[in-house]
């Protein structure tokens, strides 16, 4: 289980966000420090710390989050985008509540830094 994080506070309404989609399993909102013209985050309501803690019981949830990422990317007018999940501090994870980033609206280089 995730400890109290900025994202759990967004989920319980303690902190505002610029919400663009929600359903029973997840919340989607714009990143506060966008790295591309479109940059939003998908977070599960279930308090998973990261992909490292996910189990087979999360198979359906993880598939749902990916499908939501594509649905909202299209909703935001993107034709191309990148979906990123940082797992662990060295990979760049700073908020320890699982989240997917979606970035688009500009050319994205490869490999990422
Ligand atoms: P990570 O580095 O963990 O993969 O991504 C965390 C992301 O959360 C960062 O891109 C950061 O800008 C974003 N973020 C951190 N705090 C807040 C916040 O309070 N509101 C929103 N909307 N995004 C946040």
Backbone and ligand atoms as CSV (ligand in chain L), in Angstrom:
chain,resi,resn,atom,element,x,y,z
A,1,UNK,N,N,0.842,-1.205,0.000
A,1,UNK,CA,C,0.000,0.000,0.000
A,1,UNK,C,C,0.877,1.255,0.000
A,2,UNK,N,N,0.424,2.267,-0.712
A,2,UNK,CA,C,1.156,3.528,-0.739
A,2,UNK,C,C,0.888,4.304,0.541
A,3,UNK,N,N,1.919,4.984,1.056
A,3,UNK,CA,C,1.700,5.924,2.153
A,3,UNK,C,C,0.955,7.119,1.575
A,4,UNK,N,N,0.597,8.056,2.456
A,4,UNK,CA,C,-0.076,9.254,1.974
A,4,UNK,C,C,0.872,10.000,1.029
A,5,UNK,N,N,0.407,10.234,-0.181
A,5,UNK,CA,C,1.211,10.955,-1.170
A,5,UNK,C,C,0.377,12.112,-1.695
A,6,UNK,N,N,1.036,12.957,-2.485
A,6,UNK,CA,C,0.326,14.067,-3.115
A,6,UNK,C,C,-0.834,13.536,-3.965
A,7,UNK,N,N,-0.655,12.349,-4.556
A,7,UNK,CA,C,-1.718,11.813,-5.410
A,7,UNK,C,C,-2.870,11.246,-4.579
A,8,UNK,N,N,-2.575,10.664,-3.414
A,8,UNK,CA,C,-3.683,10.206,-2.564
A,8,UNK,C,C,-4.454,11.417,-2.052
A,9,UNK,N,N,-3.755,12.529,-1.851
A,9,UNK,CA,C,-4.445,13.758,-1.412
A,9,UNK,C,C,-5.289,14.347,-2.540
A,10,UNK,N,N,-4.834,14.201,-3.780
A,10,UNK,CA,C,-5.657,14.621,-4.921
A,10,UNK,C,C,-6.891,13.720,-5.006
A,11,UNK,N,N,-6.687,12.418,-4.818
A,11,UNK,CA,C,-7.821,11.485,-4.912
A,11,UNK,C,C,-8.884,11.757,-3.846
A,12,UNK,N,N,-8.452,12.121,-2.635
A,12,UNK,CA,C,-9.466,12.338,-1.592
A,12,UNK,C,C,-9.929,13.793,-1.500
A,13,UNK,N,N,-9.491,14.612,-2.464
A,13,UNK,CA,C,-10.019,15.975,-2.559
A,13,UNK,C,C,-9.311,16.994,-1.689
A,14,UNK,N,N,-8.245,16.571,-0.996
A,14,UNK,CA,C,-7.502,17.521,-0.138
A,14,UNK,C,C,-6.711,18.523,-0.964
A,15,UNK,N,N,-6.320,18.108,-2.177
A,15,UNK,CA,C,-5.545,18.978,-3.066
A,15,UNK,C,C,-6.261,19.016,-4.413
A,16,UNK,N,N,-6.349,20.206,-4.994
A,16,UNK,CA,C,-7.014,20.367,-6.288
A,16,UNK,C,C,-6.147,19.848,-7.421
A,17,UNK,N,N,-6.806,19.496,-8.516
A,17,UNK,CA,C,-6.086,19.153,-9.738
A,17,UNK,C,C,-6.920,19.606,-10.921
A,18,UNK,N,N,-6.270,19.648,-12.069
A,18,UNK,CA,C,-6.951,20.009,-13.307
A,18,UNK,C,C,-7.411,18.706,-13.964
A,19,UNK,N,N,-8.578,18.229,-13.511
A,19,UNK,CA,C,-9.072,16.904,-13.914
A,19,UNK,C,C,-9.580,16.909,-15.351
A,20,UNK,N,N,-9.234,15.865,-16.105
A,20,UNK,CA,C,-9.760,15.778,-17.471
A,20,UNK,C,C,-10.554,14.491,-17.724
A,21,UNK,N,N,-10.515,13.540,-16.801
A,21,UNK,CA,C,-11.294,12.295,-16.951
A,21,UNK,C,C,-11.307,11.613,-15.591
A,22,UNK,N,N,-12.387,10.904,-15.318
A,22,UNK,CA,C,-12.389,10.022,-14.143
A,22,UNK,C,C,-13.384,8.914,-14.358
A,23,UNK,N,N,-13.149,7.799,-13.709
A,23,UNK,CA,C,-14.135,6.718,-13.660
A,23,UNK,C,C,-13.960,5.989,-12.336
A,24,UNK,N,N,-14.602,4.829,-12.208
A,24,UNK,CA,C,-14.584,4.126,-10.916
A,24,UNK,C,C,-13.181,3.673,-10.512
A,25,UNK,N,N,-12.312,3.482,-11.493
A,25,UNK,CA,C,-10.989,2.910,-11.189
A,25,UNK,C,C,-9.844,3.909,-11.215
A,26,UNK,N,N,-10.043,5.062,-11.858
A,26,UNK,CA,C,-8.903,5.970,-12.003
A,26,UNK,C,C,-9.320,7.430,-12.142
A,27,UNK,N,N,-8.303,8.279,-11.999
A,27,UNK,CA,C,-8.469,9.720,-12.161
A,27,UNK,C,C,-7.367,10.198,-13.106
A,28,UNK,N,N,-7.719,11.120,-13.998
A,28,UNK,CA,C,-6.749,11.646,-14.964
A,28,UNK,C,C,-6.736,13.169,-14.840
A,29,UNK,N,N,-5.533,13.735,-14.727
A,29,UNK,CA,C,-5.414,15.185,-14.566
A,29,UNK,C,C,-4.116,15.675,-15.184
A,30,UNK,N,N,-4.075,16.985,-15.460
A,30,UNK,CA,C,-2.892,17.561,-16.102
A,30,UNK,C,C,-1.722,17.622,-15.126
A,31,UNK,N,N,-0.530,17.348,-15.651
A,31,UNK,CA,C,0.677,17.438,-14.825
A,31,UNK,C,C,0.923,18.909,-14.466
A,32,UNK,N,N,1.311,19.157,-13.224
A,32,UNK,CA,C,1.520,20.517,-12.743
A,32,UNK,C,C,2.761,21.167,-13.384
A,33,UNK,N,N,3.659,20.326,-13.899
A,33,UNK,CA,C,4.907,20.818,-14.497
A,33,UNK,C,C,5.075,20.145,-15.876
A,34,UNK,N,N,4.242,20.554,-16.831
A,34,UNK,CA,C,4.185,19.821,-18.104
A,34,UNK,C,C,5.500,19.830,-18.872
A,35,UNK,N,N,5.855,18.677,-19.404
A,35,UNK,CA,C,7.086,18.513,-20.180
A,35,UNK,C,C,6.806,18.471,-21.684
A,36,UNK,N,N,5.574,18.724,-22.062
A,36,UNK,CA,C,5.159,18.746,-23.462
A,36,UNK,C,C,3.857,19.548,-23.503
A,37,UNK,N,N,3.446,20.003,-24.703
A,37,UNK,CA,C,2.188,20.765,-24.780
A,37,UNK,C,C,1.009,20.018,-24.156
A,38,UNK,N,N,0.979,18.708,-24.316
A,38,UNK,CA,C,-0.015,17.885,-23.601
A,38,UNK,C,C,0.763,16.952,-22.672
A,39,UNK,N,N,0.466,17.003,-21.398
A,39,UNK,CA,C,1.116,16.125,-20.411
A,39,UNK,C,C,0.118,15.899,-19.287
A,40,UNK,N,N,-0.411,14.678,-19.259
A,40,UNK,CA,C,-1.349,14.359,-18.181
A,40,UNK,C,C,-0.968,13.048,-17.513
A,41,UNK,N,N,-1.559,12.818,-16.361
A,41,UNK,CA,C,-1.257,11.657,-15.512
A,41,UNK,C,C,-2.518,10.845,-15.295
A,42,UNK,N,N,-2.363,9.528,-15.326
A,42,UNK,CA,C,-3.467,8.612,-15.010
A,42,UNK,C,C,-3.095,7.917,-13.716
A,43,UNK,N,N,-3.927,8.016,-12.697
A,43,UNK,CA,C,-3.617,7.340,-11.431
A,43,UNK,C,C,-4.777,6.424,-11.041
A,44,UNK,N,N,-4.441,5.211,-10.588
A,44,UNK,CA,C,-5.497,4.326,-10.102
A,44,UNK,C,C,-6.002,4.813,-8.745
A,45,UNK,N,N,-7.279,4.590,-8.485
A,45,UNK,CA,C,-7.793,4.901,-7.135
A,45,UNK,C,C,-7.162,3.942,-6.117
A,46,UNK,N,N,-6.853,2.735,-6.560
A,46,UNK,CA,C,-6.169,1.785,-5.662
A,46,UNK,C,C,-4.760,2.313,-5.373
A,47,UNK,N,N,-4.361,2.349,-4.097
A,47,UNK,CA,C,-3.074,2.952,-3.744
A,47,UNK,C,C,-1.872,2.042,-3.956
A,48,UNK,N,N,-1.586,1.709,-5.215
A,48,UNK,CA,C,-0.374,0.945,-5.529
A,48,UNK,C,C,0.823,1.886,-5.520
A,49,UNK,N,N,1.931,1.455,-4.942
A,49,UNK,CA,C,3.123,2.307,-4.876
A,49,UNK,C,C,3.730,2.499,-6.268
A,50,UNK,N,N,3.894,1.394,-6.979
A,50,UNK,CA,C,4.480,1.446,-8.321
A,50,UNK,C,C,4.167,0.129,-9.011
A,51,UNK,N,N,4.625,0.025,-10.255
A,51,UNK,CA,C,4.425,-1.222,-10.990
A,51,UNK,C,C,5.126,-2.391,-10.296
A,52,UNK,N,N,6.154,-2.068,-9.508
A,52,UNK,CA,C,6.894,-3.129,-8.812
A,52,UNK,C,C,6.023,-3.873,-7.812
A,53,UNK,N,N,5.026,-3.199,-7.273
A,53,UNK,CA,C,4.167,-3.805,-6.255
A,53,UNK,C,C,2.919,-4.440,-6.857
A,54,UNK,N,N,2.708,-4.265,-8.165
A,54,UNK,CA,C,1.507,-4.821,-8.795
A,54,UNK,C,C,1.597,-6.346,-8.843
A,55,UNK,N,N,0.450,-7.000,-8.795
A,55,UNK,CA,C,0.399,-8.470,-8.838
A,55,UNK,C,C,-0.583,-8.897,-9.923
A,56,UNK,N,N,-0.723,-10.201,-10.070
A,56,UNK,CA,C,-1.680,-10.722,-11.056
A,56,UNK,C,C,-3.090,-10.193,-10.796
A,57,UNK,N,N,-3.384,-9.882,-9.542
A,57,UNK,CA,C,-4.718,-9.365,-9.206
A,57,UNK,C,C,-4.966,-7.997,-9.846
A,58,UNK,N,N,-3.902,-7.358,-10.307
A,58,UNK,CA,C,-4.018,-6.016,-10.893
A,58,UNK,C,C,-4.054,-6.038,-12.429
A,59,UNK,N,N,-4.114,-7.222,-12.997
A,59,UNK,CA,C,-4.062,-7.348,-14.467
A,59,UNK,C,C,-5.142,-6.504,-15.134
A,60,UNK,N,N,-6.357,-6.639,-14.671
A,60,UNK,CA,C,-7.459,-5.912,-15.307
A,60,UNK,C,C,-7.309,-4.395,-15.109
A,61,UNK,N,N,-6.903,-4.004,-13.905
A,61,UNK,CA,C,-6.708,-2.584,-13.612
A,61,UNK,C,C,-5.629,-1.982,-14.522
A,62,UNK,N,N,-4.513,-2.685,-14.665
A,62,UNK,CA,C,-3.411,-2.143,-15.482
A,62,UNK,C,C,-3.827,-2.021,-16.943
A,63,UNK,N,N,-4.567,-3.000,-17.434
A,63,UNK,CA,C,-5.082,-2.906,-18.802
A,63,UNK,C,C,-6.027,-1.727,-18.941
A,64,UNK,N,N,-6.852,-1.529,-17.934
A,64,UNK,CA,C,-7.785,-0.399,-17.945
A,64,UNK,C,C,-7.034,0.925,-18.011
A,65,UNK,N,N,-5.977,1.048,-17.215
A,65,UNK,CA,C,-5.220,2.314,-17.195
A,65,UNK,C,C,-4.611,2.598,-18.570
A,66,UNK,N,N,-4.123,1.571,-19.233
A,66,UNK,CA,C,-3.551,1.763,-20.580
A,66,UNK,C,C,-4.628,2.198,-21.568
A,67,UNK,N,N,-5.782,1.552,-21.488
A,67,UNK,CA,C,-6.861,1.925,-22.412
A,67,UNK,C,C,-7.345,3.340,-22.140
A,68,UNK,N,N,-7.407,3.723,-20.859
A,68,UNK,CA,C,-7.794,5.101,-20.528
A,68,UNK,C,C,-6.747,6.076,-21.061
A,69,UNK,N,N,-5.467,5.703,-20.991
A,69,UNK,CA,C,-4.431,6.619,-21.492
A,69,UNK,C,C,-4.670,6.925,-22.973
A,70,UNK,N,N,-5.028,5.906,-23.740
A,70,UNK,CA,C,-5.273,6.120,-25.171
A,70,UNK,C,C,-6.571,6.909,-25.396
A,71,UNK,N,N,-7.587,6.574,-24.643
A,71,UNK,CA,C,-8.874,7.276,-24.786
A,71,UNK,C,C,-8.715,8.772,-24.505
A,72,UNK,N,N,-8.008,9.106,-23.432
A,72,UNK,CA,C,-7.857,10.511,-23.064
A,72,UNK,C,C,-6.877,11.213,-24.007
A,73,UNK,N,N,-5.855,10.493,-24.471
A,73,UNK,CA,C,-4.934,11.096,-25.460
A,73,UNK,C,C,-5.724,11.532,-26.689
A,74,UNK,N,N,-6.611,10.675,-27.157
A,74,UNK,CA,C,-7.437,11.025,-28.328
A,74,UNK,C,C,-8.386,12.167,-27.968
A,75,UNK,N,N,-8.963,12.100,-26.794
A,75,UNK,CA,C,-9.860,13.171,-26.314
A,75,UNK,C,C,-9.139,14.519,-26.309
A,76,UNK,N,N,-7.838,14.501,-26.000
A,76,UNK,CA,C,-7.043,15.737,-25.937
A,76,UNK,C,C,-6.498,16.135,-27.312
A,77,UNK,N,N,-6.890,15.404,-28.349
A,77,UNK,CA,C,-6.546,15.790,-29.714
A,77,UNK,C,C,-5.233,15.234,-30.225
A,78,UNK,N,N,-4.638,14.274,-29.507
A,78,UNK,CA,C,-3.342,13.742,-29.925
A,78,UNK,C,C,-3.513,12.626,-30.959
A,79,UNK,N,N,-2.591,12.605,-31.920
A,79,UNK,CA,C,-2.529,11.477,-32.857
A,79,UNK,C,C,-1.336,10.588,-32.524
A,80,UNK,N,N,-0.303,11.192,-31.933
A,80,UNK,CA,C,0.880,10.457,-31.466
A,80,UNK,C,C,1.159,10.892,-30.035
A,81,UNK,N,N,1.615,9.963,-29.249
A,81,UNK,CA,C,1.940,10.321,-27.867
A,81,UNK,C,C,2.844,9.246,-27.281
A,82,UNK,N,N,3.405,9.538,-26.119
A,82,UNK,CA,C,4.229,8.565,-25.395
A,82,UNK,C,C,3.613,8.329,-24.023
A,83,UNK,N,N,3.507,7.047,-23.659
A,83,UNK,CA,C,3.001,6.661,-22.331
A,83,UNK,C,C,4.192,6.131,-21.535
A,84,UNK,N,N,4.390,6.699,-20.355
A,84,UNK,CA,C,5.577,6.384,-19.546
A,84,UNK,C,C,5.149,6.021,-18.126
A,85,UNK,N,N,5.801,4.988,-17.590
A,85,UNK,CA,C,5.628,4.660,-16.163
A,85,UNK,C,C,7.018,4.581,-15.552
A,86,UNK,N,N,7.336,5.486,-14.651
A,86,UNK,CA,C,8.603,5.450,-13.929
A,86,UNK,C,C,8.425,4.557,-12.696
A,87,UNK,N,N,9.262,3.546,-12.575
A,87,UNK,CA,C,9.162,2.603,-11.452
A,87,UNK,C,C,10.442,2.656,-10.633
A,88,UNK,N,N,10.391,3.355,-9.504
A,88,UNK,CA,C,11.567,3.472,-8.646
A,88,UNK,C,C,12.279,4.802,-8.839
A,89,UNK,N,N,12.966,5.224,-7.769
A,89,UNK,CA,C,13.587,6.556,-7.743
A,89,UNK,C,C,14.615,6.750,-8.856
A,90,UNK,N,N,15.402,5.720,-9.124
A,90,UNK,CA,C,16.457,5.888,-10.117
A,90,UNK,C,C,15.895,6.008,-11.529
A,91,UNK,N,N,14.689,5.530,-11.710
A,91,UNK,CA,C,14.019,5.671,-13.014
A,91,UNK,C,C,13.267,6.996,-13.117
A,92,UNK,N,N,13.329,7.798,-12.046
A,92,UNK,CA,C,12.690,9.110,-12.092
A,92,UNK,C,C,11.376,9.201,-11.350
A,93,UNK,N,N,10.981,8.111,-10.655
A,93,UNK,CA,C,9.721,8.196,-9.901
A,93,UNK,C,C,9.914,9.098,-8.684
A,94,UNK,N,N,9.059,10.099,-8.560
A,94,UNK,CA,C,9.131,11.021,-7.422
A,94,UNK,C,C,7.875,10.961,-6.552
A,95,UNK,N,N,6.783,10.476,-7.117
A,95,UNK,CA,C,5.545,10.324,-6.343
A,95,UNK,C,C,5.243,8.832,-6.273
A,96,UNK,N,N,5.179,8.306,-5.042
A,96,UNK,CA,C,5.113,6.858,-4.876
A,96,UNK,C,C,3.673,6.371,-4.749
A,97,UNK,N,N,2.929,6.721,-5.789
A,97,UNK,CA,C,1.584,6.200,-6.068
A,97,UNK,C,C,1.607,5.980,-7.579
A,98,UNK,N,N,1.429,4.740,-7.999
A,98,UNK,CA,C,1.544,4.391,-9.426
A,98,UNK,C,C,0.840,5.416,-10.320
A,99,UNK,N,N,1.536,5.807,-11.381
A,99,UNK,CA,C,0.908,6.729,-12.344
A,99,UNK,C,C,1.498,6.530,-13.723
A,100,UNK,N,N,0.693,6.760,-14.722
A,100,UNK,CA,C,1.125,6.753,-16.109
A,100,UNK,C,C,1.200,8.204,-16.555
A,101,UNK,N,N,2.293,8.556,-17.217
A,101,UNK,CA,C,2.393,9.862,-17.877
A,101,UNK,C,C,1.973,9.679,-19.333
A,102,UNK,N,N,1.275,10.648,-19.878
A,102,UNK,CA,C,1.077,10.720,-21.331
A,102,UNK,C,C,1.581,12.082,-21.786
A,103,UNK,N,N,2.524,12.044,-22.740
A,103,UNK,CA,C,3.092,13.279,-23.293
A,103,UNK,C,C,2.872,13.302,-24.797
A,104,UNK,N,N,2.520,14.473,-25.308
A,104,UNK,CA,C,2.340,14.613,-26.749
A,104,UNK,C,C,2.243,16.073,-27.124
A,105,UNK,N,N,2.082,16.281,-28.440
A,105,UNK,CA,C,1.954,17.654,-28.928
A,105,UNK,C,C,3.271,18.251,-29.379
A,106,UNK,N,N,4.332,17.465,-29.323
A,106,UNK,CA,C,5.634,17.869,-29.881
A,106,UNK,C,C,6.385,16.602,-30.252
A,107,UNK,N,N,7.474,16.764,-31.050
A,107,UNK,CA,C,8.307,15.607,-31.369
A,107,UNK,C,C,9.028,15.151,-30.112
A,108,UNK,N,N,9.082,13.860,-29.896
A,108,UNK,CA,C,9.724,13.303,-28.701
A,108,UNK,C,C,10.938,12.495,-29.149
A,109,UNK,N,N,12.069,12.768,-28.525
A,109,UNK,CA,C,13.294,12.075,-28.944
A,109,UNK,C,C,13.375,10.686,-28.291
A,110,UNK,N,N,14.223,9.858,-28.859
A,110,UNK,CA,C,14.454,8.500,-28.333
A,110,UNK,C,C,15.940,8.203,-28.393
A,111,UNK,N,N,16.586,7.616,-27.389
A,111,UNK,CA,C,15.975,7.184,-26.141
A,111,UNK,C,C,15.757,8.341,-25.184
A,112,UNK,N,N,14.826,8.182,-24.222
A,112,UNK,CA,C,14.641,9.202,-23.195
A,112,UNK,C,C,15.892,9.245,-22.300
A,113,UNK,N,N,16.124,10.356,-21.635
A,113,UNK,CA,C,17.319,10.501,-20.794
A,113,UNK,C,C,17.255,9.706,-19.529
L,1,LIG,P1,P,7.211,10.874,-11.483
L,1,LIG,O1,O,8.465,11.712,-11.489
L,1,LIG,O2,O,6.927,10.300,-10.110
L,1,LIG,O3,O,7.141,9.840,-12.571
L,1,LIG,O4,O,6.036,11.875,-11.840
L,1,LIG,C1,C,5.383,12.663,-10.908
L,1,LIG,C2,C,4.715,13.760,-11.667
L,1,LIG,O5,O,3.758,14.362,-10.831
L,1,LIG,C3,C,5.666,14.878,-12.122
L,1,LIG,O6,O,5.621,15.012,-13.528
L,1,LIG,C4,C,5.153,16.120,-11.391
L,1,LIG,O7,O,5.225,17.284,-12.161
L,1,LIG,C5,C,3.712,15.727,-11.083
L,1,LIG,N1,N,3.175,16.353,-9.883
L,1,LIG,C6,C,3.766,16.414,-8.664
L,1,LIG,N2,N,2.976,17.049,-7.784
L,1,LIG,C7,C,1.843,17.366,-8.468
L,1,LIG,C8,C,0.642,18.035,-8.083
L,1,LIG,O8,O,0.444,18.456,-6.941
L,1,LIG,N3,N,-0.305,18.190,-9.050
L,1,LIG,C9,C,-0.126,17.724,-10.330
L,1,LIG,N4,N,-1.120,17.933,-11.187
L,1,LIG,N5,N,0.997,17.096,-10.720
L,1,LIG,C10,C,1.967,16.918,-9.787
